[in-house]
C-alpha cells in the first residue's frame, strides 16, 4: 500500500466514527443477533431544507446473500417514517426499506446517512417497490457513492419473497389493530350498557321510593304553617306547606294574605302557589322577594286556621283538593287567578258569579293591583337589564 493510500485510509477512519453500544445501534454481528433491532432508539435524518425528515425506527437482519463474485452481504430490512417536521407522526405509516451491507459490518453513521441519501433518490424512481424499497449495497466508505450497487437477483428476491411477506405482515397488523379496536369498542359499549342499566335501575329505585313517599303523603295530607305572620305595607302575610292530594307533591303557599270577609262572613285570601316533589327543594325568590308561584285568590266560609284545626278531615281535604287543581283555574288575565269558593258544607264552586258582589268587586280590584305590580316589575327588570 502506497503512502497516499495509507493517508486516505486514515482519513476515512477518522471521518467514520464508531458509535458505542447503548447509543444509536448495537455493535454485535448480524449472524449472532438475527432477530434483534439494531437501533437502540429511532434515528432521524434531515432530507431537505423544507423540514422533511426520515425517522428510522428499526433495522433487522433478514438473510445473508452470497454473490457470484464471492462477496457475502447481509440483507437488512429497515422500518422508517417520512414526515414533515412539526407534523404528527403516525407509526402505521411506516415504510419498509431493504439494503445490503458487507457481512460483519456495523451500522454506523455512514450507513444511516446513506439510507437517507439513497431513499431520496429511489423514491423518485417510477419503478421502485412501494411496499419494500430496495436501496442496493451500502458501503461504510463515505466516498463510495455506489452508483451500480444493486443486484438484480436480490431485487427480484425482494419483489417475489420479501414484499409479499411484508404485505401479509402489514395486513395482519391492520387486522390485529382492527380486532383490538373492535374489542376495545365492545368493552366500552359494555361499560356504557352497564352504566346505563345501573343508572336506570337507580332511577327506578328512586321513583319507587318517591312514589312510596307520595302515597304516604296522600294518605295523610296536611297543611302546615311554616312562618309567623309578618306585616308588609300594612298587610299580614304567612307561608304554608301542604300536600297535593292528586299526585303527592308538596304545595308551597307563599305570602298568603287574608284580605277580609264579606257581609255573609266569607273570607277572601290571596297568595302564590307552586308544586315541588320534595319538601326541602331549593326555593327560588325573585329580586324583589315576590314568590315564583302562580298568584291565586279563593274564598272560604272558614278561616284557614280553623280548617287546619278542624276535627273533620274532609275540611282539609277539600281545601287541599281545590289548591291542587289551581292550574285548571288559571284565567285569561293571569295576574291573579280566582280558583273557587268553599262553603260551610265543603261544597266547591269555581264560578265567581255565584259569590257576593263584595267578593267579585274585591277580586277585580286585586287583579288590577297584581297587574300593576307585575307591570312595574317588568319595567324595573328592563332598567336592570333582566
PyMOL commands that set and color helices and strands:
alter all, ss='L'
color gray80, all
select helices_A, chain A and resi 3-15+30-32+91-93+109-122+152-219+304-309+313-324+326-329+352-354+357-383
alter helices_A, ss='H'
color red, helices_A
select strands_A, chain A and resi 43-46+52-66+72-84+95-102+132-137+223-225+230-232+235-243+250-261+267-276+294-300+337-342+348-349
alter strands_A, ss='S'
color yellow, strands_A
deselect
rebuild
show_as cartoon
